[in-house]
Amino acid sequence: MPAHRLATRPFYDAGKSIMDLCISVLALILLAPVWVLIAVLVKLTSDGPVFFTAEAIGKNEVPYCVYKFRTMFVDSNQKVHEEFLDKYVNNNEPFAIVRDRMGREKKVYKVINDSRVTPLGRVLRRTGLDEVPQFLNVLKGEMSIVGPRAPMKSEFVHYNVWHKQRLAVLPGITGLYQVTKRSEVPFDEMVKIDLEYISTRSMLLDIIIMLKTLPVMLFSKGAY
């Protein structure tokens, strides 16, 4: 059973739904040539389907099928990622420690130098363009444009009760964590950022997050 449910905010929820619908339709229609080009490149540069689908865990722990452009080679071994998720969620361990441009050590809470990812997939991931098909999830009411990142089932199995509180709202294509501390903080800190968003969410905050998302995509902040 869901660990945490929130009282609805009728005016905010209605406004958010309308905004999600309008932006998703416009994004899919007006930028259709770009999405078609990406789909063609995915198909031409590696064997396998254009789209990646997987079971994600949505609002109130309800599973749904999430859509993305495929960024990995088909039949890639998931062991490294599963081992990272175990250590990341249960012990807040980083995947690696790297050095920034100033030579300072920096912890990275994401799988990097991943041999499973195709060359094109690296570009799509760095820019966030692999997430575009999730606008379809938004149209289906399974996601919002702004909200906590949806966990895959392999991540969710490690959640304890307080982690599940981040599933009290619809997951988002982008969110407060993505535009502030993407890949830079331990798992528990990410959950706290999501809970901060949930407790302070508003139309203004959602718009600010969306406006901050474009620079993050352009400069690949927190991407590896």
DOLUMGU-51667 format. One record per residue (C-alpha): residue number from 1; residue in three letters; chain; x, z, y. Coordinates in Angstrom, 3 decimals, m for minus. Each point is the difference from the previous one (the first is absolute). Layout:
BEGIN
<pt><k>NUM</k><r>Ala</r><c>A</c><X>X</X><Z>Z</Z><Y>Y</Y></pt>
...
This chain:
BEGIN
<pt><k>1</k><r>Met</r><c>A</c><X>0.000</X><Z>0.000</Z><Y>0.000</Y></pt>
<pt><k>2</k><r>Pro</r><c>A</c><X>1.187</X><Z>m0.618</Z><Y>3.564</Y></pt>
<pt><k>3</k><r>Ala</r><c>A</c><X>1.931</X><Z>2.925</Z><Y>1.399</Y></pt>
<pt><k>4</k><r>His</r><c>A</c><X>m1.049</X><Z>m0.403</Z><Y>3.610</Y></pt>
<pt><k>5</k><r>Arg</r><c>A</c><X>m2.988</X><Z>m1.588</Z><Y>1.756</Y></pt>
<pt><k>6</k><r>Leu</r><c>A</c><X>m0.546</X><Z>m0.290</Z><Y>3.738</Y></pt>
<pt><k>7</k><r>Ala</r><c>A</c><X>m3.141</X><Z>0.083</Z><Y>2.031</Y></pt>
<pt><k>8</k><r>Thr</r><c>A</c><X>m0.794</X><Z>m3.465</Z><Y>1.323</Y></pt>
<pt><k>9</k><r>Arg</r><c>A</c><X>0.306</X><Z>m0.940</Z><Y>3.655</Y></pt>
<pt><k>10</k><r>Pro</r><c>A</c><X>m2.902</X><Z>m2.462</Z><Y>0.363</Y></pt>
<pt><k>11</k><r>Phe</r><c>A</c><X>0.991</X><Z>m1.662</Z><Y>3.275</Y></pt>
<pt><k>12</k><r>Tyr</r><c>A</c><X>3.691</X><Z>m0.222</Z><Y>m0.860</Y></pt>
<pt><k>13</k><r>Asp</r><c>A</c><X>m0.690</X><Z>m1.165</Z><Y>m3.554</Y></pt>
<pt><k>14</k><r>Ala</r><c>A</c><X>m2.397</X><Z>m2.702</Z><Y>1.214</Y></pt>
<pt><k>15</k><r>Gly</r><c>A</c><X>2.372</X><Z>m1.201</Z><Y>2.709</Y></pt>
<pt><k>16</k><r>Lys</r><c>A</c><X>2.917</X><Z>m0.036</Z><Y>m2.418</Y></pt>
<pt><k>17</k><r>Ser</r><c>A</c><X>m1.981</X><Z>m2.028</Z><Y>m2.547</Y></pt>
<pt><k>18</k><r>Ile</r><c>A</c><X>m0.960</X><Z>m2.583</Z><Y>2.627</Y></pt>
<pt><k>19</k><r>Met</r><c>A</c><X>3.596</X><Z>m0.231</Z><Y>1.240</Y></pt>
<pt><k>20</k><r>Asp</r><c>A</c><X>1.321</X><Z>m0.365</Z><Y>m3.573</Y></pt>
<pt><k>21</k><r>Leu</r><c>A</c><X>m2.475</X><Z>m2.791</Z><Y>m0.731</Y></pt>
<pt><k>22</k><r>Cys</r><c>A</c><X>0.645</X><Z>m1.951</Z><Y>3.192</Y></pt>
<pt><k>23</k><r>Ile</r><c>A</c><X>3.799</X><Z>0.227</Z><Y>m0.112</Y></pt>
<pt><k>24</k><r>Ser</r><c>A</c><X>0.182</X><Z>m0.837</Z><Y>m3.716</Y></pt>
<pt><k>25</k><r>Val</r><c>A</c><X>m2.192</X><Z>m3.090</Z><Y>0.346</Y></pt>
<pt><k>26</k><r>Leu</r><c>A</c><X>1.924</X><Z>m1.220</Z><Y>3.039</Y></pt>
<pt><k>27</k><r>Ala</r><c>A</c><X>3.381</X><Z>0.632</Z><Y>m1.634</Y></pt>
<pt><k>28</k><r>Leu</r><c>A</c><X>m0.927</X><Z>m1.826</Z><Y>m3.194</Y></pt>
<pt><k>29</k><r>Ile</r><c>A</c><X>m1.584</X><Z>m2.987</Z><Y>1.770</Y></pt>
<pt><k>30</k><r>Leu</r><c>A</c><X>2.174</X><Z>m0.529</Z><Y>3.083</Y></pt>
<pt><k>31</k><r>Leu</r><c>A</c><X>3.290</X><Z>0.474</Z><Y>m1.851</Y></pt>
<pt><k>32</k><r>Ala</r><c>A</c><X>m1.089</X><Z>m1.764</Z><Y>m3.183</Y></pt>
<pt><k>33</k><r>Pro</r><c>A</c><X>2.765</X><Z>m2.662</Z><Y>0.269</Y></pt>
<pt><k>34</k><r>Val</r><c>A</c><X>2.630</X><Z>2.769</Z><Y>m0.044</Y></pt>
<pt><k>35</k><r>Trp</r><c>A</c><X>m1.530</X><Z>1.659</Z><Y>m3.039</Y></pt>
<pt><k>36</k><r>Val</r><c>A</c><X>m0.231</X><Z>m3.333</Z><Y>m1.823</Y></pt>
<pt><k>37</k><r>Leu</r><c>A</c><X>3.670</X><Z>m0.699</Z><Y>0.785</Y></pt>
<pt><k>38</k><r>Ile</r><c>A</c><X>1.026</X><Z>3.400</Z><Y>m1.387</Y></pt>
<pt><k>39</k><r>Ala</r><c>A</c><X>m2.052</X><Z>m0.621</Z><Y>m3.141</Y></pt>
<pt><k>40</k><r>Val</r><c>A</c><X>1.668</X><Z>m3.393</Z><Y>m0.526</Y></pt>
<pt><k>41</k><r>Leu</r><c>A</c><X>3.472</X><Z>1.493</Z><Y>0.509</Y></pt>
<pt><k>42</k><r>Val</r><c>A</c><X>m0.696</X><Z>2.815</Z><Y>m2.463</Y></pt>
<pt><k>43</k><r>Lys</r><c>A</c><X>m1.076</X><Z>m2.544</Z><Y>m2.600</Y></pt>
<pt><k>44</k><r>Leu</r><c>A</c><X>2.946</X><Z>m2.344</Z><Y>0.613</Y></pt>
<pt><k>45</k><r>Thr</r><c>A</c><X>2.778</X><Z>2.592</Z><Y>0.089</Y></pt>
<pt><k>46</k><r>Ser</r><c>A</c><X>m0.697</X><Z>1.932</Z><Y>m3.215</Y></pt>
<pt><k>47</k><r>Asp</r><c>A</c><X>m2.074</X><Z>m0.267</Z><Y>m3.148</Y></pt>
<pt><k>48</k><r>Gly</r><c>A</c><X>m3.248</X><Z>1.887</Z><Y>m0.098</Y></pt>
<pt><k>49</k><r>Pro</r><c>A</c><X>m3.254</X><Z>0.454</Z><Y>1.903</Y></pt>
<pt><k>50</k><r>Val</r><c>A</c><X>m0.265</X><Z>m0.032</Z><Y>3.787</Y></pt>
<pt><k>51</k><r>Phe</r><c>A</c><X>m1.710</X><Z>3.360</Z><Y>0.151</Y></pt>
<pt><k>52</k><r>Phe</r><c>A</c><X>0.928</X><Z>3.405</Z><Y>m1.386</Y></pt>
<pt><k>53</k><r>Thr</r><c>A</c><X>m2.858</X><Z>2.288</Z><Y>m1.007</Y></pt>
<pt><k>54</k><r>Ala</r><c>A</c><X>0.175</X><Z>3.616</Z><Y>m1.081</Y></pt>
<pt><k>55</k><r>Glu</r><c>A</c><X>m2.154</X><Z>3.073</Z><Y>m0.248</Y></pt>
<pt><k>56</k><r>Ala</r><c>A</c><X>0.246</X><Z>2.095</Z><Y>3.149</Y></pt>
<pt><k>57</k><r>Ile</r><c>A</c><X>m1.697</X><Z>3.326</Z><Y>0.708</Y></pt>
<pt><k>58</k><r>Gly</r><c>A</c><X>m2.318</X><Z>m0.069</Z><Y>2.984</Y></pt>
<pt><k>59</k><r>Lys</r><c>A</c><X>m2.287</X><Z>2.314</Z><Y>1.933</Y></pt>
<pt><k>60</k><r>Asn</r><c>A</c><X>m1.151</X><Z>3.045</Z><Y>m1.985</Y></pt>
<pt><k>61</k><r>Glu</r><c>A</c><X>2.288</X><Z>m1.053</Z><Y>m2.876</Y></pt>
<pt><k>62</k><r>Val</r><c>A</c><X>m2.070</X><Z>m3.091</Z><Y>m0.815</Y></pt>
<pt><k>63</k><r>Pro</r><c>A</c><X>2.225</X><Z>m2.708</Z><Y>m1.577</Y></pt>
<pt><k>64</k><r>Tyr</r><c>A</c><X>m0.138</X><Z>m3.585</Z><Y>1.196</Y></pt>
<pt><k>65</k><r>Cys</r><c>A</c><X>1.934</X><Z>m3.244</Z><Y>m0.459</Y></pt>
<pt><k>66</k><r>Val</r><c>A</c><X>2.421</X><Z>m0.584</Z><Y>2.874</Y></pt>
<pt><k>67</k><r>Tyr</r><c>A</c><X>1.194</X><Z>m3.501</Z><Y>0.939</Y></pt>
<pt><k>68</k><r>Lys</r><c>A</c><X>3.432</X><Z>m1.010</Z><Y>1.272</Y></pt>
<pt><k>69</k><r>Phe</r><c>A</c><X>2.159</X><Z>m3.094</Z><Y>0.051</Y></pt>
<pt><k>70</k><r>Arg</r><c>A</c><X>2.298</X><Z>0.245</Z><Y>m3.020</Y></pt>
<pt><k>71</k><r>Thr</r><c>A</c><X>3.506</X><Z>1.108</Z><Y>0.990</Y></pt>
<pt><k>72</k><r>Met</r><c>A</c><X>1.503</X><Z>0.732</Z><Y>m3.429</Y></pt>
<pt><k>73</k><r>Phe</r><c>A</c><X>1.118</X><Z>m2.049</Z><Y>m2.947</Y></pt>
<pt><k>74</k><r>Val</r><c>A</c><X>m2.602</X><Z>m0.052</Z><Y>m2.771</Y></pt>
<pt><k>75</k><r>Asp</r><c>A</c><X>0.352</X><Z>2.641</Z><Y>m2.766</Y></pt>
<pt><k>76</k><r>Ser</r><c>A</c><X>2.479</X><Z>2.071</Z><Y>2.004</Y></pt>
<pt><k>77</k><r>Asn</r><c>A</c><X>1.041</X><Z>3.348</Z><Y>m1.480</Y></pt>
<pt><k>78</k><r>Gln</r><c>A</c><X>m1.794</X><Z>2.842</Z><Y>1.815</Y></pt>
<pt><k>79</k><r>Lys</r><c>A</c><X>2.198</X><Z>2.823</Z><Y>m1.315</Y></pt>
<pt><k>80</k><r>Val</r><c>A</c><X>2.163</X><Z>0.430</Z><Y>3.125</Y></pt>
<pt><k>81</k><r>His</r><c>A</c><X>m3.029</X><Z>0.169</Z><Y>2.273</Y></pt>
<pt><k>82</k><r>Glu</r><c>A</c><X>m1.872</X><Z>2.411</Z><Y>m2.269</Y></pt>
<pt><k>83</k><r>Glu</r><c>A</c><X>3.024</X><Z>2.315</Z><Y>m0.176</Y></pt>
<pt><k>84</k><r>Phe</r><c>A</c><X>0.283</X><Z>m0.085</Z><Y>3.798</Y></pt>
<pt><k>85</k><r>Leu</r><c>A</c><X>m3.693</X><Z>0.863</Z><Y>0.440</Y></pt>
<pt><k>86</k><r>Asp</r><c>A</c><X>0.367</X><Z>3.009</Z><Y>m2.300</Y></pt>
<pt><k>87</k><r>Lys</r><c>A</c><X>2.926</X><Z>1.378</Z><Y>2.029</Y></pt>
<pt><k>88</k><r>Tyr</r><c>A</c><X>m1.503</X><Z>m1.034</Z><Y>3.358</Y></pt>
<pt><k>89</k><r>Val</r><c>A</c><X>m3.420</X><Z>1.597</Z><Y>m0.465</Y></pt>
<pt><k>90</k><r>Asn</r><c>A</c><X>0.997</X><Z>3.046</Z><Y>m2.038</Y></pt>
<pt><k>91</k><r>Asn</r><c>A</c><X>3.343</X><Z>0.851</Z><Y>1.616</Y></pt>
<pt><k>92</k><r>Asn</r><c>A</c><X>0.044</X><Z>m1.916</Z><Y>3.324</Y></pt>
<pt><k>93</k><r>Glu</r><c>A</c><X>3.204</X><Z>m1.735</Z><Y>m1.070</Y></pt>
<pt><k>94</k><r>Pro</r><c>A</c><X>1.187</X><Z>m3.173</Z><Y>1.779</Y></pt>
<pt><k>95</k><r>Phe</r><c>A</c><X>0.803</X><Z>m3.127</Z><Y>m1.953</Y></pt>
<pt><k>96</k><r>Ala</r><c>A</c><X>3.350</X><Z>m0.420</Z><Y>1.740</Y></pt>
<pt><k>97</k><r>Ile</r><c>A</c><X>2.188</X><Z>1.199</Z><Y>2.845</Y></pt>
<pt><k>98</k><r>Val</r><c>A</c><X>1.336</X><Z>m2.766</Z><Y>2.241</Y></pt>
<pt><k>99</k><r>Arg</r><c>A</c><X>1.938</X><Z>m0.146</Z><Y>3.252</Y></pt>
<pt><k>100</k><r>Asp</r><c>A</c><X>m1.488</X><Z>m1.235</Z><Y>3.244</Y></pt>
<pt><k>101</k><r>Arg</r><c>A</c><X>1.783</X><Z>m2.118</Z><Y>2.619</Y></pt>
<pt><k>102</k><r>Met</r><c>A</c><X>1.663</X><Z>3.126</Z><Y>1.399</Y></pt>
<pt><k>103</k><r>Gly</r><c>A</c><X>1.364</X><Z>0.964</Z><Y>m3.411</Y></pt>
<pt><k>104</k><r>Arg</r><c>A</c><X>m2.387</X><Z>2.923</Z><Y>m0.393</Y></pt>
<pt><k>105</k><r>Glu</r><c>A</c><X>m1.564</X><Z>0.801</Z><Y>m3.359</Y></pt>
<pt><k>106</k><r>Lys</r><c>A</c><X>m3.680</X><Z>m0.840</Z><Y>m0.305</Y></pt>
<pt><k>107</k><r>Lys</r><c>A</c><X>m2.381</X><Z>0.788</Z><Y>m2.863</Y></pt>
<pt><k>108</k><r>Val</r><c>A</c><X>m2.244</X><Z>m2.851</Z><Y>m1.110</Y></pt>
<pt><k>109</k><r>Tyr</r><c>A</c><X>m3.270</X><Z>0.881</Z><Y>m1.707</Y></pt>
<pt><k>110</k><r>Lys</r><c>A</c><X>m0.639</X><Z>m3.423</Z><Y>m1.514</Y></pt>
<pt><k>111</k><r>Val</r><c>A</c><X>1.480</X><Z>m2.138</Z><Y>m2.778</Y></pt>
<pt><k>112</k><r>Ile</r><c>A</c><X>2.653</X><Z>m2.200</Z><Y>1.614</Y></pt>
<pt><k>113</k><r>Asn</r><c>A</c><X>2.143</X><Z>m2.887</Z><Y>m1.269</Y></pt>
<pt><k>114</k><r>Asp</r><c>A</c><X>m2.748</X><Z>m0.569</Z><Y>m2.533</Y></pt>
<pt><k>115</k><r>Ser</r><c>A</c><X>1.000</X><Z>m2.767</Z><Y>m2.434</Y></pt>
<pt><k>116</k><r>Arg</r><c>A</c><X>m3.663</X><Z>m0.481</Z><Y>m0.928</Y></pt>
<pt><k>117</k><r>Val</r><c>A</c><X>m0.806</X><Z>m1.423</Z><Y>3.440</Y></pt>
<pt><k>118</k><r>Thr</r><c>A</c><X>0.290</X><Z>m3.749</Z><Y>0.627</Y></pt>
<pt><k>119</k><r>Pro</r><c>A</c><X>1.949</X><Z>m1.315</Z><Y>3.038</Y></pt>
<pt><k>120</k><r>Leu</r><c>A</c><X>m3.264</X><Z>m1.019</Z><Y>1.670</Y></pt>
<pt><k>121</k><r>Gly</r><c>A</c><X>m1.504</X><Z>3.316</Z><Y>m1.028</Y></pt>
<pt><k>122</k><r>Arg</r><c>A</c><X>2.670</X><Z>1.853</Z><Y>1.971</Y></pt>
<pt><k>123</k><r>Val</r><c>A</c><X>m1.030</X><Z>m1.855</Z><Y>3.154</Y></pt>
<pt><k>124</k><r>Leu</r><c>A</c><X>m3.688</X><Z>0.628</Z><Y>m0.621</Y></pt>
<pt><k>125</k><r>Arg</r><c>A</c><X>0.594</X><Z>3.701</Z><Y>m0.605</Y></pt>
<pt><k>126</k><r>Arg</r><c>A</c><X>2.237</X><Z>0.477</Z><Y>3.036</Y></pt>
<pt><k>127</k><r>Thr</r><c>A</c><X>m2.624</X><Z>m1.549</Z><Y>2.265</Y></pt>
<pt><k>128</k><r>Gly</r><c>A</c><X>m3.019</X><Z>1.466</Z><Y>m1.776</Y></pt>
<pt><k>129</k><r>Leu</r><c>A</c><X>m1.452</X><Z>m3.472</Z><Y>m0.581</Y></pt>
<pt><k>130</k><r>Asp</r><c>A</c><X>m0.439</X><Z>0.741</Z><Y>m3.709</Y></pt>
<pt><k>131</k><r>Glu</r><c>A</c><X>m2.840</X><Z>2.334</Z><Y>1.053</Y></pt>
<pt><k>132</k><r>Val</r><c>A</c><X>m2.141</X><Z>m2.756</Z><Y>1.571</Y></pt>
<pt><k>133</k><r>Pro</r><c>A</c><X>m2.306</X><Z>m0.507</Z><Y>m3.035</Y></pt>
<pt><k>134</k><r>Gln</r><c>A</c><X>m1.118</X><Z>3.604</Z><Y>0.480</Y></pt>
<pt><k>135</k><r>Phe</r><c>A</c><X>m2.268</X><Z>m1.278</Z><Y>2.776</Y></pt>
<pt><k>136</k><r>Leu</r><c>A</c><X>m2.183</X><Z>m1.029</Z><Y>m2.963</Y></pt>
<pt><k>137</k><r>Asn</r><c>A</c><X>m0.054</X><Z>3.636</Z><Y>m1.115</Y></pt>
<pt><k>138</k><r>Val</r><c>A</c><X>m1.067</X><Z>0.932</Z><Y>3.529</Y></pt>
<pt><k>139</k><r>Leu</r><c>A</c><X>m2.882</X><Z>m2.507</Z><Y>m0.132</Y></pt>
<pt><k>140</k><r>Lys</r><c>A</c><X>m1.060</X><Z>1.505</Z><Y>m3.336</Y></pt>
<pt><k>141</k><r>Gly</r><c>A</c><X>m0.111</X><Z>3.478</Z><Y>1.564</Y></pt>
<pt><k>142</k><r>Glu</r><c>A</c><X>2.804</X><Z>1.345</Z><Y>m2.187</Y></pt>
<pt><k>143</k><r>Met</r><c>A</c><X>2.523</X><Z>0.304</Z><Y>2.827</Y></pt>
<pt><k>144</k><r>Ser</r><c>A</c><X>0.208</X><Z>0.242</Z><Y>3.761</Y></pt>
<pt><k>145</k><r>Ile</r><c>A</c><X>2.530</X><Z>m1.651</Z><Y>2.281</Y></pt>
<pt><k>146</k><r>Val</r><c>A</c><X>1.288</X><Z>3.461</Z><Y>0.998</Y></pt>
<pt><k>147</k><r>Gly</r><c>A</c><X>0.313</X><Z>2.912</Z><Y>m2.390</Y></pt>
<pt><k>148</k><r>Pro</r><c>A</c><X>2.361</X><Z>1.734</Z><Y>m2.451</Y></pt>
<pt><k>149</k><r>Arg</r><c>A</c><X>1.945</X><Z>m2.256</Z><Y>m2.367</Y></pt>
<pt><k>150</k><r>Ala</r><c>A</c><X>m1.837</X><Z>m0.360</Z><Y>m3.316</Y></pt>
<pt><k>151</k><r>Pro</r><c>A</c><X>1.935</X><Z>1.346</Z><Y>m3.001</Y></pt>
<pt><k>152</k><r>Met</r><c>A</c><X>0.289</X><Z>m2.038</Z><Y>m3.157</Y></pt>
<pt><k>153</k><r>Lys</r><c>A</c><X>m1.135</X><Z>1.712</Z><Y>m3.191</Y></pt>
<pt><k>154</k><r>Ser</r><c>A</c><X>3.644</X><Z>0.593</Z><Y>m1.022</Y></pt>
<pt><k>155</k><r>Glu</r><c>A</c><X>0.494</X><Z>2.061</Z><Y>3.179</Y></pt>
<pt><k>156</k><r>Phe</r><c>A</c><X>m3.353</X><Z>1.767</Z><Y>m0.036</Y></pt>
<pt><k>157</k><r>Val</r><c>A</c><X>0.608</X><Z>1.572</Z><Y>m3.440</Y></pt>
<pt><k>158</k><r>His</r><c>A</c><X>2.643</X><Z>2.215</Z><Y>1.646</Y></pt>
<pt><k>159</k><r>Tyr</r><c>A</c><X>m2.278</X><Z>1.304</Z><Y>2.786</Y></pt>
<pt><k>160</k><r>Asn</r><c>A</c><X>m0.947</X><Z>3.651</Z><Y>0.235</Y></pt>
<pt><k>161</k><r>Val</r><c>A</c><X>m3.165</X><Z>1.276</Z><Y>1.701</Y></pt>
<pt><k>162</k><r>Trp</r><c>A</c><X>1.237</X><Z>0.001</Z><Y>3.593</Y></pt>
<pt><k>163</k><r>His</r><c>A</c><X>1.510</X><Z>m3.486</Z><Y>m0.327</Y></pt>
<pt><k>164</k><r>Lys</r><c>A</c><X>m3.456</X><Z>m1.303</Z><Y>m0.917</Y></pt>
<pt><k>165</k><r>Gln</r><c>A</c><X>m1.324</X><Z>0.997</Z><Y>3.417</Y></pt>
<pt><k>166</k><r>Arg</r><c>A</c><X>1.517</X><Z>m3.199</Z><Y>1.396</Y></pt>
<pt><k>167</k><r>Leu</r><c>A</c><X>m2.643</X><Z>m1.888</Z><Y>m2.003</Y></pt>
<pt><k>168</k><r>Ala</r><c>A</c><X>m2.874</X><Z>1.431</Z><Y>2.050</Y></pt>
<pt><k>169</k><r>Val</r><c>A</c><X>m0.273</X><Z>m3.229</Z><Y>2.034</Y></pt>
<pt><k>170</k><r>Leu</r><c>A</c><X>0.319</X><Z>m3.689</Z><Y>m0.764</Y></pt>
<pt><k>171</k><r>Pro</r><c>A</c><X>3.602</X><Z>m1.107</Z><Y>m0.535</Y></pt>
<pt><k>172</k><r>Gly</r><c>A</c><X>1.419</X><Z>m2.374</Z><Y>2.583</Y></pt>
<pt><k>173</k><r>Ile</r><c>A</c><X>2.115</X><Z>m3.121</Z><Y>0.245</Y></pt>
<pt><k>174</k><r>Thr</r><c>A</c><X>1.943</X><Z>1.845</Z><Y>2.691</Y></pt>
<pt><k>175</k><r>Gly</r><c>A</c><X>0.017</X><Z>3.609</Z><Y>1.091</Y></pt>
<pt><k>176</k><r>Leu</r><c>A</c><X>1.608</X><Z>2.787</Z><Y>1.989</Y></pt>
<pt><k>177</k><r>Tyr</r><c>A</c><X>2.757</X><Z>0.489</Z><Y>m2.597</Y></pt>
<pt><k>178</k><r>Gln</r><c>A</c><X>0.850</X><Z>m3.715</Z><Y>m0.067</Y></pt>
<pt><k>179</k><r>Val</r><c>A</c><X>0.505</X><Z>m0.200</Z><Y>3.786</Y></pt>
<pt><k>180</k><r>Thr</r><c>A</c><X>1.913</X><Z>3.270</Z><Y>0.333</Y></pt>
<pt><k>181</k><r>Lys</r><c>A</c><X>2.030</X><Z>1.116</Z><Y>m3.032</Y></pt>
<pt><k>182</k><r>Arg</r><c>A</c><X>m0.226</X><Z>m2.845</Z><Y>m2.531</Y></pt>
<pt><k>183</k><r>Ser</r><c>A</c><X>2.496</X><Z>0.636</Z><Y>m2.854</Y></pt>
<pt><k>184</k><r>Glu</r><c>A</c><X>1.704</X><Z>2.692</Z><Y>2.093</Y></pt>
<pt><k>185</k><r>Val</r><c>A</c><X>m1.596</X><Z>3.276</Z><Y>m1.131</Y></pt>
<pt><k>186</k><r>Pro</r><c>A</c><X>m0.644</X><Z>1.840</Z><Y>m3.299</Y></pt>
<pt><k>187</k><r>Phe</r><c>A</c><X>m3.336</X><Z>m0.384</Z><Y>m1.752</Y></pt>
<pt><k>188</k><r>Asp</r><c>A</c><X>m1.419</X><Z>3.329</Z><Y>1.191</Y></pt>
<pt><k>189</k><r>Glu</r><c>A</c><X>0.780</X><Z>m0.962</Z><Y>3.601</Y></pt>
<pt><k>190</k><r>Met</r><c>A</c><X>m1.777</X><Z>m3.328</Z><Y>m0.478</Y></pt>
<pt><k>191</k><r>Val</r><c>A</c><X>m3.071</X><Z>1.861</Z><Y>m1.262</Y></pt>
<pt><k>192</k><r>Lys</r><c>A</c><X>0.089</X><Z>2.262</Z><Y>3.065</Y></pt>
<pt><k>193</k><r>Ile</r><c>A</c><X>0.080</X><Z>m3.070</Z><Y>2.263</Y></pt>
<pt><k>194</k><r>Asp</r><c>A</c><X>m3.016</X><Z>m1.428</Z><Y>m1.846</Y></pt>
<pt><k>195</k><r>Leu</r><c>A</c><X>m1.878</X><Z>3.295</Z><Y>0.335</Y></pt>
<pt><k>196</k><r>Glu</r><c>A</c><X>0.831</X><Z>0.039</Z><Y>3.706</Y></pt>
<pt><k>197</k><r>Tyr</r><c>A</c><X>m1.554</X><Z>m3.459</Z><Y>0.301</Y></pt>
<pt><k>198</k><r>Ile</r><c>A</c><X>m3.096</X><Z>1.076</Z><Y>m1.937</Y></pt>
<pt><k>199</k><r>Ser</r><c>A</c><X>m0.569</X><Z>3.061</Z><Y>2.191</Y></pt>
<pt><k>200</k><r>Thr</r><c>A</c><X>0.519</X><Z>m1.852</Z><Y>3.304</Y></pt>
<pt><k>201</k><r>Arg</r><c>A</c><X>m1.307</X><Z>m3.458</Z><Y>m0.884</Y></pt>
<pt><k>202</k><r>Ser</r><c>A</c><X>m1.824</X><Z>m1.871</Z><Y>2.736</Y></pt>
<pt><k>203</k><r>Met</r><c>A</c><X>m0.569</X><Z>m3.573</Z><Y>1.166</Y></pt>
<pt><k>204</k><r>Leu</r><c>A</c><X>2.717</X><Z>0.433</Z><Y>2.613</Y></pt>
<pt><k>205</k><r>Leu</r><c>A</c><X>2.527</X><Z>1.232</Z><Y>m2.576</Y></pt>
<pt><k>206</k><r>Asp</r><c>A</c><X>m0.872</X><Z>m2.884</Z><Y>m2.331</Y></pt>
<pt><k>207</k><r>Ile</r><c>A</c><X>0.535</X><Z>m2.533</Z><Y>2.795</Y></pt>
<pt><k>208</k><r>Ile</r><c>A</c><X>3.326</X><Z>1.586</Z><Y>0.952</Y></pt>
<pt><k>209</k><r>Ile</r><c>A</c><X>1.176</X><Z>m0.169</Z><Y>m3.630</Y></pt>
<pt><k>210</k><r>Met</r><c>A</c><X>m1.026</X><Z>m3.667</Z><Y>m0.263</Y></pt>
<pt><k>211</k><r>Leu</r><c>A</c><X>1.859</X><Z>m0.839</Z><Y>3.210</Y></pt>
<pt><k>212</k><r>Lys</r><c>A</c><X>3.119</X><Z>1.786</Z><Y>m1.306</Y></pt>
<pt><k>213</k><r>Thr</r><c>A</c><X>m0.177</X><Z>m1.845</Z><Y>m3.321</Y></pt>
<pt><k>214</k><r>Leu</r><c>A</c><X>1.063</X><Z>m3.400</Z><Y>1.374</Y></pt>
<pt><k>215</k><r>Pro</r><c>A</c><X>3.397</X><Z>1.235</Z><Y>1.353</Y></pt>
<pt><k>216</k><r>Val</r><c>A</c><X>0.584</X><Z>1.814</Z><Y>m3.313</Y></pt>
<pt><k>217</k><r>Met</r><c>A</c><X>m0.595</X><Z>m3.282</Z><Y>m1.852</Y></pt>
<pt><k>218</k><r>Leu</r><c>A</c><X>2.160</X><Z>m2.044</Z><Y>2.372</Y></pt>
<pt><k>219</k><r>Phe</r><c>A</c><X>2.955</X><Z>2.393</Z><Y>m0.139</Y></pt>
<pt><k>220</k><r>Ser</r><c>A</c><X>m0.506</X><Z>1.038</Z><Y>m3.643</Y></pt>
<pt><k>221</k><r>Lys</r><c>A</c><X>0.123</X><Z>3.706</Z><Y>0.898</Y></pt>
<pt><k>222</k><r>Gly</r><c>A</c><X>0.401</X><Z>2.102</Z><Y>m3.152</Y></pt>
<pt><k>223</k><r>Ala</r><c>A</c><X>0.191</X><Z>m3.096</Z><Y>m2.201</Y></pt>
<pt><k>224</k><r>Tyr</r><c>A</c><X>2.757</X><Z>m0.735</Z><Y>m2.548</Y></pt>
